[in-house]
Structures are given as C-alpha cells and as structure tokens.
C-alpha cells in the first residue's frame, strides 16, 4: 500500500450523481479515502443527468459535507433547463467562477500533495493548475471527454472559434505535470495535442466485476416488464447526451417491426435513461408509433439494481454519433462487457469503441438504423453466437476494467509521479 497522500479533487461532477463522470469520481475518491489517503473535493451540487439540482442541495450557495470519508465543498452553479451551446458555456463558466477561489483556498489550507482536476469541465482546469503551482503540488488533469473537439464536431459552438479554442486547450494540457485519459485512443489524442508521452497516463473507467457477476440473472426485471421468457431483450441503460444519437435505436426498432422476417424471434427494446438527449429519443418513439411492448422507455434505475438490469438483457445497445468518434469512451461500456452479454455498437472501423467491442459484439456504422436492426436480428437468431461474444466480453472486462486493478494502478501512479516530482526538486 502506498504511503498516505493528501489529494484534492477539482471537478464539476461528483457523487451522488448516478451516472457518468460524477459516479466514477465519487467512487475513486471514496476508494482512496478508504485506503487511508486524505481526500478533499471541490465540486458542484449534483444535477446530472436530469439537469436539475438534486433535492437537499442548493444551486446558489456554497456548502460543506463529508461523504464516505471525503471532505466535500459544493459551489454554486447555473443549471440551464435546456443545455444549448451558449447556455452550456454559461453553465461551465459559472462553476469555474464559483470554484476557482475555493480550490486555491483549499490548497493553501490543506497543502495537498496532488491537485487532481477532472475535465469536463476544462474551463475550471486553469484554477486547478494555478492552485497546484501555488502549493507546490503535483498538477494532474484527467480527461474524461474531449469536450472542446466534441462541441465543435457536434455543432454546439461556432466553427470560427475552433482554432483559438484548440490553441488554448493545447497550452493548458501541456501545462500539467500529468495528463490521463480513459482509453488508448484518447491517450494518443493527448499526444496529438502536444502532451509529451512521458506525462500521459491511461486511467480507464472501471467496473466492479464482483458485482456485475455473469451469473446474476435479470428474471425479476423481465417479469416486472411483462417480457416473455423466450423474447430477446435489446437494452440501453444510462445517460443520453448529444453524442449518443439515441434515436437510432427507435428507428432500428421500427425497421424490425415494419420489415418482419420469416421465423423471426420476439425482439423487445428496453431503454432506461435520462439526459439531454432523451427528448429526441422520445420524439422518435412517437414519430414511429412504437408500442410499449416493442419499445419500452423507463427512467434510470437505482445503482443497487444495475447488475440485475444489465443481466436482464440478451443484447446491449451502444449508439454513437460519428462526429464523436474517439472524443469520448462511454463509461457504460465496462458494465455492458462485465454483464457477459454482447453489444451492438455504432462506431466507425478503427475507432476506440470499435476496437473495444471487436470480438465482444457487433459493430455497425454510426447512425445507421438498418445496420443496427440487422445486427440485433442476427444476434437474436443466434443464441450460440450471443453466448460466445458475451463470454469474450466478460473476460475483457475482467482483464481491463476490474475496479481494484484500475484504482490500485492509479494509486501506484500517484505515488511514483509524486516521488519523481519531489526528487526533481533536490
């Protein structure tokens, strides 16, 4: 076990948010605290993926709490009801403004060994960098999402501002002592942005493979939804954002309904989701007049039921827009693999998503509802293929995304990078 370290985390999203970055940052902080490290967090009130501040929290004042041994300061935040491009910028800027002085004050007060910034939101990272320099701490930036590239790629921001934004991003990335990201492709992208290879670290999102046990069954969920035992369930569970293109799932369901195939199995689409992209999916379901027995929309399910939910699937769905390729690595993918079920993913060949799903499912062109429908139908017709791909998926999760292995390696990286920084000062 590494010697105790003082770690200050600065990031927009944190527990008890149930999905995405907040879930992983919270789990990491609690794991480090349980290992004997002194962990502090400067963050916002929970609001994601509902885009509404959670009950018991305020968007307008600072507050303190202790959560699972972690000292947390929550800072005011503007949360728009509709996350358009300019409103999203104001949302991010509000957190940068309310948290920057706090992270500097906490650094001066608690003298952390490491200041760990999480992007998004990159707009808050300059304060993290300054605080680390002010306190002589190791400045570490963890990139969960290349938000600048994604914003321009998805048309959320005007293209004319792209060059200046990317220059500023590159300058900021190169200023940190260490920059990590969640997939090999995203680490390669850091190098493309000028970050020296010796200063990059692969730190993937993880899954508790002991909880997501392949033996876990989902019969209770299927019974609650009235799904026959012989039906094939194609499931999506998690946040829906602009990068997903989730309406492709509704279009694929409509293709299968409108083009019945001889002796085809009973295929049921189930989507348990929340997020900014949910309205587009709901509109697509209404546009195609999909019946509940064909396409069931449910809210996000509690964390304690996630393993059973994932096990209720025969097939997992992972839609993705082509413009977001290699800019993100969906955090839900680890759980999909660990459930021992195959995935149908929308991704271009050669992207990190395609490489990850290869051998664990089927990859189709992003946004192609017909191709997704064909892949779902093939897996529905071939249970032996589903089993083979699912077992490969489970083995991949155990080898790459095991929680204890991933976080243990991070702890080792923290200790070794901190030791190297101290040695360089002598």
C-alpha positions in Angstrom: 0.0 0.0 0.0 1.3 3.5 -0.9 2.1 5.9 1.9 -0.8 8.2 2.8 -1.2 11.2 0.4 -3.2 14.4 0.5 -5.3 14.6 -2.6 -7.6 17.5 -3.7 -10.0 16.8 -6.5 -11.5 19.6 -8.5 -14.3 18.7 -10.8 -17.8 19.7 -11.9 -19.5 16.3 -11.3 -19.4 14.2 -8.2 -21.5 11.7 -6.1 -24.3 11.1 -5.6 -24.8 11.6 -9.3 -25.8 8.1 -10.6 -24.2 8.1 -14.0 -21.1 9.3 -15.9 -18.2 11.3 -14.5 -19.8 12.1 -11.1 -20.3 8.4 -10.4 -16.7 7.5 -11.2 -15.1 10.5 -9.5 -17.1 9.8 -6.3 -16.1 6.1 -6.4 -12.5 7.0 -6.9 -12.5 9.5 -4.0 -14.2 7.0 -1.6 -11.7 4.2 -2.6 -8.7 6.5 -2.0 -10.1 7.6 1.4 -10.7 4.0 2.4 -7.0 3.3 1.6 -6.0 5.9 4.2 -5.4 8.9 2.0 -6.7 12.3 2.9 -9.1 13.3 0.1 -10.9 16.6 -0.4 -13.2 17.6 -3.3 -14.3 20.9 -4.7 -17.3 20.3 -6.9 -20.9 21.5 -7.7 -24.2 20.3 -6.3 -25.5 17.1 -8.0 -27.5 17.9 -11.1 -26.7 15.3 -13.8 -28.2 13.6 -15.8 -31.5 15.3 -15.0 -30.1 18.8 -15.5 -31.8 19.7 -12.2 -30.1 20.3 -8.8 -30.9 17.4 -6.5 -33.2 17.6 -3.6 -31.5 18.8 -0.4 -28.9 20.8 -2.4 -28.7 24.4 -3.5 -27.5 25.9 -6.8 -27.0 29.3 -5.2 -24.7 28.8 -2.2 -21.6 27.1 -1.0 -21.9 24.2 1.3 -19.8 21.5 3.1 -20.4 17.9 3.7 -18.5 14.7 4.5 -19.3 11.8 2.2 -17.8 8.4 2.8 -14.7 9.8 4.5 -14.2 12.5 1.8 -14.4 16.3 2.7 -16.6 17.9 0.0 -17.2 21.6 -0.7 -20.0 22.3 -3.2 -20.0 25.5 -5.2 -22.8 27.5 -6.8 -23.8 26.5 -10.3 -26.1 27.7 -13.1 -28.1 24.8 -14.4 -30.0 25.5 -17.6 -33.3 23.8 -18.3 -32.1 23.3 -21.9 -28.4 22.7 -22.4 -27.8 24.6 -25.7 -24.3 25.7 -26.8 -24.3 29.1 -25.2 -26.2 28.1 -22.1 -23.8 25.2 -21.6 -20.9 27.6 -21.8 -22.5 29.8 -19.1 -23.2 26.6 -17.1 -19.5 25.7 -17.2 -18.3 29.2 -16.6 -20.5 29.5 -13.5 -18.7 26.6 -11.9 -15.3 27.9 -12.9 -16.1 31.3 -11.3 -17.6 29.9 -8.1 -15.0 27.2 -7.5 -11.7 28.8 -8.6 -11.0 30.7 -5.4 -12.2 27.8 -3.3 -9.7 25.3 -4.9 -6.9 27.8 -4.3 -8.0 28.4 -0.7 -8.3 24.7 -0.1 -4.8 24.2 -1.5 -3.4 26.8 0.8 -5.2 25.4 3.8 -4.8 21.6 3.3 -1.5 21.6 1.4 -2.3 18.7 -0.9 0.4 16.6 -2.5 -1.8 16.2 -5.6 -4.4 18.5 -7.2 -6.5 16.3 -9.5 -8.6 18.2 -12.0 -11.3 16.4 -14.0 -12.4 17.5 -17.4 -15.1 18.2 -18.2 -15.1 21.0 -17.2 -11.9 22.1 -18.8 -12.8 25.7 -18.1 -12.1 25.1 -14.4 -8.7 23.5 -15.0 -6.7 26.8 -15.1 -7.6 27.3 -11.4 -6.6 23.7 -10.6 -3.2 24.3 -12.3 -2.7 27.6 -10.5 -3.6 26.1 -7.2 -1.1 23.2 -7.7 1.6 25.6 -8.6 0.7 27.9 -5.7 1.0 25.0 -3.2 3.9 23.1 -4.9 1.6 20.1 -5.6 1.6 17.7 -8.5 -0.8 19.1 -11.1 -2.8 16.2 -12.6 -5.5 16.6 -15.3 -7.8 13.7 -16.1 -9.7 14.0 -19.4 -12.9 12.0 -19.4 -14.2 13.8 -22.6 -12.5 16.0 -25.2 -15.3 18.5 -24.7 -13.8 21.2 -27.0 -13.5 18.9 -30.0 -16.9 17.4 -29.3 -18.6 20.8 -29.0 -17.3 21.9 -32.4 -17.8 18.5 -34.0 -21.5 18.4 -32.9 -22.1 22.0 -34.0 -22.7 23.2 -30.4 -20.2 26.1 -30.9 -19.4 28.3 -33.9 -16.7 26.8 -36.1 -14.9 30.1 -36.4 -13.8 29.9 -32.8 -12.3 26.5 -33.2 -8.6 27.4 -33.8 -8.3 29.7 -30.9 -10.1 27.3 -28.5 -7.9 24.4 -29.5 -4.7 26.5 -29.1 -5.8 27.4 -25.6 -6.7 23.8 -24.9 -3.3 22.6 -26.0 -1.5 25.2 -23.9 -3.5 24.2 -20.8 -2.9 20.5 -21.4 0.8 20.9 -21.8 1.0 22.9 -18.5 0.0 20.0 -16.3 2.6 17.6 -14.8 0.5 14.6 -15.7 -2.5 14.2 -18.1 -4.5 11.0 -18.1 -7.5 9.8 -20.1 -9.8 6.8 -20.3 -8.8 4.9 -23.4 -5.7 4.2 -25.5 -7.2 6.2 -28.4 -7.8 9.2 -26.2 -4.3 9.0 -24.7 -3.0 9.0 -28.3 -5.1 12.1 -28.9 -3.3 13.8 -26.0 0.0 13.3 -27.8 -1.6 14.8 -30.9 -2.3 17.9 -28.8 1.3 18.2 -27.8 1.4 16.4 -24.4 4.7 14.6 -24.0 4.3 10.8 -23.9 6.2 10.6 -20.6 3.5 12.8 -19.0 0.4 10.8 -20.2 -1.3 8.0 -18.3 -4.0 5.6 -19.2 -6.7 5.6 -16.5 -9.8 3.9 -17.7 -13.2 3.9 -16.2 -13.8 0.7 -14.3 -16.5 -1.8 -13.2 -16.8 -3.9 -10.1 -16.7 -7.3 -11.7 -17.6 -9.0 -8.5 -21.0 -7.2 -8.5 -21.5 -7.4 -12.3 -21.3 -11.2 -12.0 -22.1 -13.1 -15.1 -24.2 -15.5 -13.0 -26.5 -12.6 -12.0 -29.9 -13.1 -13.6 -32.5 -10.5 -14.7 -35.7 -12.5 -14.5 -37.2 -10.1 -12.0 -36.9 -7.2 -14.4 -38.3 -9.2 -17.2 -41.2 -10.3 -15.1 -41.9 -6.7 -14.0 -42.0 -5.6 -17.6 -44.1 -8.5 -18.8 -41.5 -9.8 -21.2 -41.9 -13.4 -22.2 -39.1 -15.9 -21.3 -38.5 -16.6 -25.0 -38.2 -12.9 -26.0 -34.9 -11.3 -26.8 -34.2 -8.1 -25.0 -32.0 -5.3 -26.6 -31.2 -2.9 -23.8 -29.7 0.6 -23.4 -29.1 1.8 -19.8 -27.5 5.1 -18.9 -27.3 8.7 -19.8 -28.3 10.0 -23.2 -26.4 13.0 -24.4 -25.9 14.8 -27.7 -23.1 12.4 -28.6 -25.3 9.3 -28.5 -27.7 9.7 -31.4 -30.1 7.5 -29.4 -32.9 8.0 -31.8 -31.2 5.4 -33.9 -32.5 2.7 -31.5 -36.1 3.7 -32.1 -35.5 3.8 -35.9 -34.0 0.3 -35.7 -37.0 -1.0 -33.7 -39.3 0.5 -36.4 -37.3 -1.3 -39.2 -37.7 -4.6 -37.4 -41.4 -4.0 -36.9 -42.1 -2.8 -40.5 -40.0 -5.4 -42.2 -40.9 -8.7 -40.5 -38.6 -11.6 -41.2 -39.6 -15.2 -41.5 -39.5 -17.1 -38.2 -38.0 -14.0 -36.5 -37.7 -14.0 -32.7 -39.7 -11.7 -30.5 -37.4 -8.8 -30.0 -38.1 -6.2 -27.3 -36.2 -2.9 -27.0 -35.8 -1.6 -23.4 -34.2 1.8 -22.7 -33.6 3.0 -19.1 -32.2 6.5 -19.5 -32.1 10.2 -18.6 -30.3 13.2 -20.0 -30.3 16.0 -22.5 -30.8 13.7 -25.5 -33.8 11.8 -24.1 -36.4 14.2 -25.7 -35.0 13.4 -29.2 -35.5 9.7 -28.5 -39.0 10.2 -27.1 -39.8 12.2 -30.2 -38.5 9.3 -32.4 -40.6 6.8 -30.5 -43.7 8.9 -31.0 -42.9 9.5 -34.7 -42.6 5.8 -35.4 -45.7 5.0 -33.1 -43.7 2.3 -31.3 -45.9 0.3 -28.9 -44.6 -0.2 -25.3 -44.3 -4.0 -25.9 -41.9 -3.2 -28.8 -40.0 -0.3 -27.3 -40.2 0.4 -23.5 -38.9 3.7 -22.1 -38.0 3.7 -18.4 -36.3 6.1 -16.1 -32.7 5.5 -14.8 -32.7 2.6 -12.4 -31.1 2.6 -8.9 -27.4 1.7 -8.7 -28.2 -1.3 -6.5 -30.3 -2.8 -9.3 -27.9 -2.1 -12.1 -26.3 -5.6 -12.2 -29.7 -7.2 -12.4 -30.8 -4.8 -15.1 -27.8 -5.4 -17.3 -28.3 -9.2 -16.8 -31.9 -8.9 -18.0 -30.6 -8.1 -21.4 -29.7 -10.5 -24.2 -28.1 -7.8 -26.2 -26.7 -4.3 -25.2 -27.0 -1.3 -27.5 -24.4 1.4 -27.8 -25.4 4.1 -30.3 -22.9 6.8 -31.0 -22.6 9.7 -33.5 -19.8 9.5 -36.0 -18.7 13.1 -35.1 -18.0 12.0 -31.5 -15.7 9.1 -32.5 -12.6 8.8 -30.2 -13.6 12.0 -28.4 -15.3 10.0 -25.7 -15.3 6.5 -24.4 -18.8 5.7 -23.0 -18.5 4.9 -19.3 -21.3 2.4 -19.5 -19.3 0.1 -21.8 -17.4 -1.6 -18.9 -20.7 -2.7 -17.3 -22.0 -4.0 -20.6 -19.0 -6.1 -21.1 -18.9 -7.3 -17.5 -22.5 -8.5 -17.7 -21.5 -11.2 -20.2 -23.8 -10.0 -22.9 -22.8 -9.0 -26.5 -23.0 -5.3 -27.6 -24.2 -3.8 -30.8 -22.2 -0.6 -31.1 -22.4 2.3 -33.6 -18.8 3.2 -34.5 -16.5 3.6 -37.5 -13.8 1.0 -38.0 -10.6 1.8 -36.2 -12.1 3.9 -33.5 -11.5 3.0 -29.9 -15.2 1.9 -29.4 -14.9 -0.4 -32.4 -11.6 -1.9 -31.2 -13.1 -2.4 -27.7 -16.3 -4.1 -28.9 -14.5 -6.3 -31.5 -14.9 -9.9 -30.5 -17.4 -8.9 -27.8 -20.3 -7.9 -30.1 -21.0 -6.4 -33.5 -20.0 -3.0 -34.8 -22.2 -1.1 -37.3 -21.9 2.3 -39.0 -22.9 5.1 -36.5 -26.4 6.4 -37.1 -27.4 3.5 -39.5 -30.7 2.2 -38.1 -30.9 -0.5 -40.8 -27.5 -1.9 -39.9 -28.3 -1.8 -36.2 -31.6 -3.7 -36.9 -29.7 -6.3 -38.9 -27.1 -6.8 -36.2 -29.8 -7.1 -33.5 -31.7 -9.6 -35.6 -28.6 -11.7 -36.2 -27.8 -11.9 -32.6 -31.4 -12.6 -31.7 -31.4 -15.5 -34.1 -28.1 -17.0 -33.0 -28.0 -17.7 -29.2 -24.7 -19.6 -29.6 -23.1 -16.5 -31.1 -24.6 -14.4 -28.3 -23.0 -16.7 -25.7 -19.6 -16.8 -27.4 -19.4 -13.0 -27.7 -20.8 -12.5 -24.2 -18.1 -14.7 -22.6 -15.4 -12.8 -24.5 -16.9 -9.6 -23.3 -16.8 -10.8 -19.7 -13.2 -11.9 -20.0 -12.3 -8.5 -21.5 -13.9 -6.7 -18.6 -12.1 -8.8 -16.0 -8.7 -8.2 -17.7 -9.1 -4.5 -18.4 -11.8 -2.8 -16.3 -11.6 -4.5 -12.9 -12.1 -1.8 -10.2 -9.4 -2.9 -7.8 -6.8 -3.3 -10.5 -7.6 0.1 -12.2 -7.7 2.1 -8.9 -4.7 0.2 -7.5 -2.7 1.2 -10.6 -3.8 4.8 -10.2 -2.6 4.8 -6.6 0.8 3.5 -7.7 0.9 6.1 -10.4 0.1 8.8 -7.9 2.9 7.7 -5.6 5.5 7.3 -8.3 4.8 10.6 -10.0 4.8 12.4 -6.7 8.1 10.8 -5.7 9.6 11.8 -9.1 8.4 15.4 -8.6 10.0 15.6 -5.2 13.2 14.1 -6.4 13.4 16.7 -9.2 13.4 19.5 -6.6 16.5 18.2 -4.9 
